[in-house]
Amino acid sequence: MAYLETRGLGRDFPGVIALNDVDLTIELGRTHIFAGENGAGKSTLVKILTGTDRQTRGQVLIDGRDPTEDPALYRNVAYVPQELTLFQQMTVAENLFMPFDRTGHGGTLFNRRALMEEAQAYLARFGIEARPQDLVAHISVSDQQLLQIARASTNEHMKVLILDEPTSALTRVDVDRVFKVIRGFLDRDHAVVFISHKMDEVFEIGDDYTVLRNGEKVESGKVSDIAEADLIRAMSGRHLAMEDHFRPETSVTDTIMQVNGLSGARFKDVSFDLRRGEILGFAGLVGAGRSEVMQTIFGYLKASGGTVSVEGKGWPLNDTSRSVTGGMLYLSEERKHHGIFPMLSLRENIGISILSLTVGPLGISDRRERAGVQKIIDDYGIRTAGMGKRISHLSGGNQQKAIIGRAMANRPRVLIFDEPTKGIDIRTKAEIYRIMKELAEDGVGVILVSSEINELRKCASRIITMHNGRITGEFDTAATDTEILVGAIFGTEAKADAI
């Protein structure tokens, strides 16, 4: 029997039909997959189910009742967003029970000891490897993701848990932790809605599925009854020929960048070369030090030792502005916080990076800026209703293409991608992969940091593995088995197939 359902659900915005005639049935004790490309209507549907938006037509029923007539019913549906929304400078326990009045810890007297004791029980239940008194800023990304799920469960009314890309930046080990938590919810007669673009996870954890495309439900059923290729075809509306690999096909020539004995936050004595004509991959568990190495090379984090040279010349460390002017760009995995200006338009987000092309004697030329922005939109296939649209209203894939496009307008020599396909659908992933391949073939030095082994195998010419802040191996992708890579990621001394 359905606990949560929609009948003929529709949502209109000026000039746009975001959802049209969507029927949905979600049962307790089962995991329901929401599948669809970025912009298919999943976010709009979730907003209506959680009460943050109201449908234009149709009906939502929670436990057989209409929540528009009894808004308290919306408390039965909890949502965990893809982006981390925790208070970084507050403790794990404080984040877990906020707002305090909702979880029974409010009032004029505040018992911190009781808060910490209750928090410890939740941390044990969800396998969170942090202490109640730890600041969230100091715990791992995987623990933060689990903490967000645990926070949703402190709502005693919750019966349906909606998880939006909960594993987008997690390694396989951490994904297993999340899946264990999900199965625990199902055992206690809850329903889980799981939104993901990772097909292997969809087929591992899903019971039922609903596919949205262009705001309409195009298919639904049991996950066990559909093949992966058919699900992808339903999502995209056409067959996607995902190539075996997107590794550059040009000859690898000279060394663009040399890193020698670099040390910094969470890593030590890291050395490697980046060669022209290749994509160099970095693999490792969350916390292995991959991102910290890249942020230190770029100058965002302080180096404590070692040197970097680009095209034979010493590279200044600890200075991001000199990195940018010198031709090095770092594209962060946190697009929302470090990659875009969310309150500004697409035009402004791109225009701010091409000022050298648009500024004239009388200031910024409107004509030049429009022409420059439109060229990037066209060259990188950015799908938007217009350059004046706020960038935060674009899908994650289109935001990422805008970031790459404006980066390339500055003609960088080295481009570092950190989890570039996080939260992006399959078709757009392939577009990002092709862009990286073309950049490498055009002579740009490309580094790819990714938590997905399959992504690295598809794109990287060589893969460097890290564990606990140190390099554990360097491998020719085409000649190396996945098992060897996984062993090196876990710190096993790997010699076979190593370069």
C-alpha positions in Angstrom: 0.0 0.0 0.0 1.3 3.5 -0.9 2.4 5.7 2.0 3.3 8.6 -0.3 1.7 9.2 -3.7 0.9 11.9 -6.3 -2.0 12.1 -8.7 -1.8 14.1 -11.9 0.9 16.4 -10.3 1.9 19.5 -12.2 3.9 22.6 -11.6 4.1 25.6 -13.9 6.5 28.5 -13.8 6.3 31.6 -16.2 6.8 30.2 -19.6 7.9 26.7 -18.3 6.0 23.5 -17.4 8.4 22.0 -14.8 6.1 19.0 -14.0 3.2 17.6 -16.0 0.7 14.9 -15.0 3.1 12.9 -12.7 1.6 9.9 -10.9 3.9 8.4 -8.2 3.6 5.6 -5.6 6.1 5.1 -2.8 5.7 2.2 -0.4 7.2 1.7 3.1 10.1 -0.8 3.4 11.3 -0.1 -0.1 13.9 2.1 -1.9 12.4 4.1 -4.7 14.8 5.5 -7.4 14.1 8.9 -8.9 15.9 8.7 -12.3 16.4 11.5 -14.8 18.9 13.8 -16.3 19.7 17.2 -14.8 16.7 19.4 -15.4 14.2 16.5 -15.7 12.0 17.8 -12.9 13.4 15.7 -9.9 14.2 18.8 -7.8 10.7 20.3 -8.4 9.1 17.1 -7.5 11.1 16.8 -4.2 10.2 20.4 -3.3 6.5 19.6 -3.6 6.8 16.4 -1.7 8.5 18.1 1.2 6.2 21.1 1.2 8.7 23.8 0.2 6.8 24.4 -3.0 3.2 24.0 -4.0 1.9 22.2 -7.0 -0.1 24.1 -9.7 -2.5 21.1 -10.2 -2.9 17.6 -9.0 -2.7 16.1 -5.5 -0.1 14.8 -3.0 -1.2 12.2 -0.4 0.8 11.3 2.7 -0.6 8.4 4.6 -3.8 8.8 2.6 -4.3 12.4 3.6 -3.8 15.8 1.8 -0.9 17.8 3.4 -2.2 21.0 2.0 -5.1 20.6 4.4 -2.9 19.4 7.2 0.6 20.8 6.8 1.9 18.8 9.8 2.0 15.8 7.5 5.0 17.2 5.7 7.1 16.4 8.8 6.8 12.8 7.8 9.0 13.4 4.7 12.6 14.3 5.4 15.1 15.5 2.7 18.9 15.3 2.7 20.3 17.6 -0.1 23.4 16.8 -2.2 25.3 19.8 -0.9 26.6 19.7 2.7 24.4 22.1 4.7 26.0 21.7 8.1 27.2 24.5 10.4 31.0 24.0 10.1 31.9 25.9 13.3 29.4 24.1 15.5 29.9 20.7 17.1 28.6 17.4 15.7 26.1 17.1 18.5 24.8 20.6 17.9 24.3 20.0 14.2 22.6 16.7 14.9 19.8 18.1 17.0 19.2 21.5 15.4 16.8 23.1 15.6 16.8 22.2 19.3 13.1 22.8 19.9 12.2 20.3 17.2 14.3 17.6 18.9 13.3 18.3 22.5 16.5 20.1 23.5 15.1 23.6 23.6 13.8 25.7 26.4 15.3 28.1 28.9 17.7 25.4 30.3 20.1 23.6 28.0 21.6 20.3 29.2 24.8 20.0 27.2 25.8 16.7 28.8 22.5 15.1 27.9 22.9 16.4 24.3 26.3 14.8 24.0 25.2 11.5 25.5 22.2 11.2 23.1 24.4 12.2 20.2 26.8 9.4 20.9 24.0 6.9 20.5 23.2 8.3 17.0 26.8 8.3 16.0 27.2 4.7 16.9 24.0 3.8 15.0 25.0 5.5 11.9 28.7 4.4 12.0 30.0 8.0 12.2 33.6 8.0 13.2 33.6 11.4 15.0 32.9 12.5 18.6 29.9 14.6 19.6 32.2 17.4 20.7 34.2 17.6 17.4 33.7 20.6 15.2 32.1 19.6 11.9 34.8 21.5 10.0 37.3 18.9 11.4 35.5 15.7 10.5 35.7 13.8 7.1 33.3 14.5 4.2 31.9 11.0 4.5 31.1 11.5 8.2 29.5 14.9 7.3 27.3 13.1 4.8 26.2 10.5 7.3 25.7 13.2 9.9 23.2 14.9 7.5 21.3 11.6 7.2 21.4 11.1 11.0 20.1 14.6 11.5 17.1 13.8 9.4 16.3 10.8 11.5 16.1 12.8 14.7 12.7 13.8 13.4 10.5 11.2 15.2 7.7 11.8 12.6 9.8 10.9 9.6 8.6 7.9 7.5 10.0 8.8 4.1 13.7 9.8 3.7 14.7 11.5 0.4 18.4 11.3 -0.3 19.7 13.5 -3.2 23.1 12.2 -4.5 24.2 11.1 -1.1 27.3 9.3 -2.4 28.5 11.9 -5.0 31.9 12.5 -3.4 32.3 9.2 -1.5 34.6 6.3 -2.1 33.3 2.7 -2.3 34.1 2.1 1.3 32.0 5.1 2.4 29.2 4.2 0.0 28.9 0.9 1.8 28.5 2.8 5.1 25.7 4.8 3.6 24.0 1.8 2.1 24.1 0.0 5.5 22.3 3.0 7.0 19.7 2.9 4.2 19.0 -0.7 4.8 18.6 0.0 8.5 15.8 2.5 7.7 14.0 -0.1 5.5 14.2 -2.7 8.2 12.3 -0.2 10.5 9.5 0.2 7.9 10.5 3.5 6.4 10.7 4.3 2.7 13.8 5.7 1.1 13.8 7.8 -2.1 17.3 7.6 -3.7 18.4 10.1 -6.3 21.6 9.2 -8.1 23.3 9.2 -11.5 25.5 6.3 -10.6 24.0 3.3 -12.4 25.8 0.6 -10.3 24.4 2.1 -7.1 20.9 2.4 -8.5 20.8 -1.3 -9.3 22.4 -2.3 -6.0 20.1 -0.4 -3.6 16.9 0.2 -5.7 13.6 -1.7 -5.5 11.4 0.6 -7.6 12.1 3.3 -10.0 10.4 6.3 -11.7 12.0 8.0 -14.7 11.3 11.7 -15.3 12.2 13.4 -18.6 11.3 17.0 -19.5 9.0 17.2 -16.4 7.0 14.1 -17.3 7.0 10.6 -16.0 8.1 8.4 -18.9 8.5 5.0 -17.2 8.2 3.3 -13.8 8.5 -0.2 -12.4 10.7 -2.6 -10.5 14.5 -2.1 -10.8 14.9 -5.8 -11.2 12.8 -5.8 -14.4 14.9 -3.2 -16.4 18.3 -3.4 -17.9 20.9 -0.6 -17.3 20.9 0.3 -21.0 17.1 0.6 -21.1 17.1 2.8 -18.0 19.7 5.1 -19.5 17.7 5.2 -22.8 14.5 6.1 -20.8 16.3 8.9 -19.0 17.9 10.5 -22.1 15.3 9.7 -24.7 17.9 8.2 -27.0 20.7 5.6 -27.0 23.9 6.8 -25.5 27.1 5.3 -26.9 29.4 5.7 -24.0 32.9 5.1 -25.4 35.2 2.6 -23.8 37.5 5.4 -22.8 38.1 9.1 -23.2 41.8 9.0 -22.8 43.7 11.4 -25.1 44.9 9.8 -28.3 47.8 12.2 -29.1 51.4 11.4 -28.3 52.6 12.3 -24.8 55.5 14.8 -25.2 57.3 17.1 -22.9 56.8 17.6 -19.1 54.5 20.6 -18.4 54.7 20.5 -14.6 57.1 18.9 -12.1 56.3 18.5 -8.4 59.3 17.6 -6.1 59.0 16.7 -2.4 55.9 18.8 -1.8 54.5 18.7 1.7 51.6 20.5 3.3 48.3 19.9 5.1 47.5 16.1 5.3 50.3 15.0 2.9 54.0 14.7 2.8 56.9 14.3 0.2 54.7 14.2 -2.9 56.5 14.1 -6.3 55.2 13.6 -9.8 55.4 14.9 -13.4 52.5 16.1 -15.5 53.1 15.5 -19.3 51.7 17.3 -22.3 49.1 15.3 -24.1 47.8 13.2 -21.2 45.2 13.3 -18.5 46.9 12.5 -15.1 44.5 10.9 -12.7 44.6 11.0 -8.8 42.9 8.2 -6.9 42.5 7.7 -3.2 40.0 7.4 -0.3 38.4 10.5 1.1 41.1 12.1 3.3 44.0 10.6 1.4 45.3 14.0 0.6 44.5 14.3 -3.1 42.6 17.6 -3.0 45.0 19.0 -0.5 48.0 18.4 -2.9 46.1 20.2 -5.7 45.0 23.1 -3.5 48.6 23.5 -2.3 50.0 23.5 -5.9 47.4 26.1 -6.8 48.3 28.2 -3.7 45.0 27.9 -1.8 46.7 25.9 1.0 50.1 26.7 2.4 53.1 24.5 1.4 55.5 23.4 4.2 58.2 22.1 1.9 59.0 21.1 -1.7 59.0 22.8 -5.1 56.8 23.1 -8.2 58.0 24.0 -11.7 55.9 24.7 -14.8 57.6 24.4 -18.2 61.0 24.4 -16.5 60.5 27.5 -14.4 60.0 27.7 -10.7 56.4 28.1 -9.7 55.3 30.5 -6.9 53.5 28.7 -4.0 51.0 30.1 -1.5 49.6 32.7 -4.0 46.4 31.9 -5.9 46.4 35.1 -7.9 49.8 34.4 -9.3 48.7 30.9 -10.2 45.8 32.3 -12.2 47.8 34.9 -14.0 50.5 32.4 -14.6 48.1 30.0 -16.3 47.0 27.5 -13.7 43.4 27.0 -12.7 41.8 24.7 -10.0 38.2 23.7 -10.5 36.9 22.7 -7.0 34.5 19.8 -6.4 32.3 22.3 -4.4 30.8 24.2 -7.3 28.2 25.9 -5.1 30.7 27.3 -2.6 33.9 27.7 -4.6 33.0 27.6 -8.3 30.1 30.0 -9.0 28.6 33.2 -7.8 25.1 31.7 -7.2 23.2 35.0 -6.9 24.6 36.3 -10.2 23.6 35.5 -13.8 25.3 33.1 -16.2 26.5 36.2 -18.1 28.0 37.8 -15.0 29.6 34.5 -13.9 31.4 34.1 -17.2 31.9 37.8 -17.9 33.9 38.3 -14.7 36.6 36.0 -16.0 36.9 37.5 -19.5 37.4 41.1 -18.5 40.7 41.3 -20.5 38.6 40.6 -23.6 35.7 43.0 -22.8 37.3 46.0 -21.2 37.8 49.1 -23.4 38.8 52.7 -22.9 35.4 53.5 -21.5 34.9 50.4 -19.4 33.3 47.1 -20.1 31.9 46.8 -23.6 28.4 45.4 -23.4 28.7 44.2 -27.0 32.1 42.4 -26.5 30.9 40.8 -23.2 27.7 39.5 -24.8 29.7 38.1 -27.8 32.3 36.5 -25.5 29.8 34.9 -23.2 27.7 33.7 -26.1 30.7 32.1 -27.7 31.5 30.1 -24.5 27.8 29.1 -24.3 27.9 27.8 -27.9 31.4 26.2 -27.7 30.6 24.3 -24.5 27.0 23.4 -25.2 25.6 25.2 -22.1 21.8 24.7 -22.1 20.1 27.8 -20.8 17.0 29.9 -21.5 19.3 32.9 -21.8 22.6 34.3 -20.5 20.7 36.6 -18.1 19.4 33.5 -16.1 20.8 33.1 -12.6 23.5 30.5 -12.7 22.1 28.7 -9.6 19.0 27.9 -11.7 21.0 25.9 -14.2 21.6 22.2 -13.8 24.8 21.0 -12.2 26.2 19.9 -15.5 25.6 23.2 -17.2 27.1 25.0 -14.2 30.2 22.9 -14.6 30.5 23.6 -18.3 30.2 27.3 -17.6 33.1 27.0 -15.1 35.2 25.1 -17.6 34.3 27.5 -20.4 35.3 30.6 -18.5 38.5 28.9 -17.3 39.5 28.1 -20.9 38.9 31.8 -22.0 42.1 32.6 -20.0 44.1 30.0 -21.9 45.5 28.1 -19.0 48.6 25.9 -19.2 47.5 23.6 -16.4 43.9 22.8 -15.5 43.0 20.7 -12.3 39.6 19.1 -12.2 38.5 18.0 -8.7 35.5 15.6 -8.9 34.2 17.4 -12.1 31.2 15.1 -12.6 29.9 15.2 -9.0 26.1 15.1 -9.2 26.0 15.2 -13.0 23.9 12.9 -15.2 25.3 10.3 -17.6 25.0 12.3 -20.8 26.6 15.4 -19.4 29.3 13.3 -17.8 30.2 12.1 -21.3 30.3 15.8 -22.5 32.7 16.7 -19.6 34.9 13.7 -20.4 35.1 14.8 -24.1 36.0 18.3 -23.1 38.8 17.1 -20.9 40.1 14.8 -23.7 40.1 17.7 -26.2 41.9 20.0 -23.8 44.7 17.5 -23.2 45.0 16.8 -26.9 45.3 20.6 -27.5 48.3 20.7 -25.2 46.7 21.8 -21.8 48.1 19.9 -18.8 45.1 18.2 -17.3 44.8 16.6 -13.8 41.7 14.7 -12.8 41.0 14.0 -9.1 38.1 11.5 -8.7 36.7 9.1 -6.2 35.3 6.9 -9.0 37.7 4.3 -10.3 35.6 3.8 -13.5 35.9 7.5 -14.2 39.6 7.4 -13.9 39.9 4.3 -16.0 37.8 6.0 -18.7 39.7 9.3 -18.8 43.2 9.1 -17.3 46.3 8.1 -19.2 48.2 7.5 -16.0 46.8 7.1 -12.4 48.6 8.1 -9.2 47.2 6.5 -6.0 47.4 8.1 -2.6 46.9 6.8 0.9 47.3 8.7 4.2 49.0 11.6 2.5 51.6 9.7 0.5 51.8 8.4 -3.0 51.5 4.6 -3.1 51.7 3.9 -6.8 51.8 5.3 -10.4 50.2 3.2 -13.1 49.6 3.1 -16.8 45.8 2.9 -16.9 45.5 0.7 -20.0 47.9 -1.9 -18.6 46.7 -2.0 -15.0 43.9 -4.1 -13.4 41.4 -2.5 -11.2 42.3 -4.8 -8.3 45.9 -3.4 -8.3 44.6 0.2 -8.2 42.2 -0.6 -5.3 45.0 -2.2 -3.4 47.2 0.9 -3.8 44.4 3.1 -2.7 44.2 1.1 0.5 47.9 1.5 1.0 49.1 -1.9 -0.3 52.6 -1.7 -1.8 51.9 -2.2 -5.5 54.7 -3.2 -7.9 53.1 -5.0 -10.7 52.1 -2.8 -13.6 53.5 0.2 -11.9 55.4 2.8 -13.9 
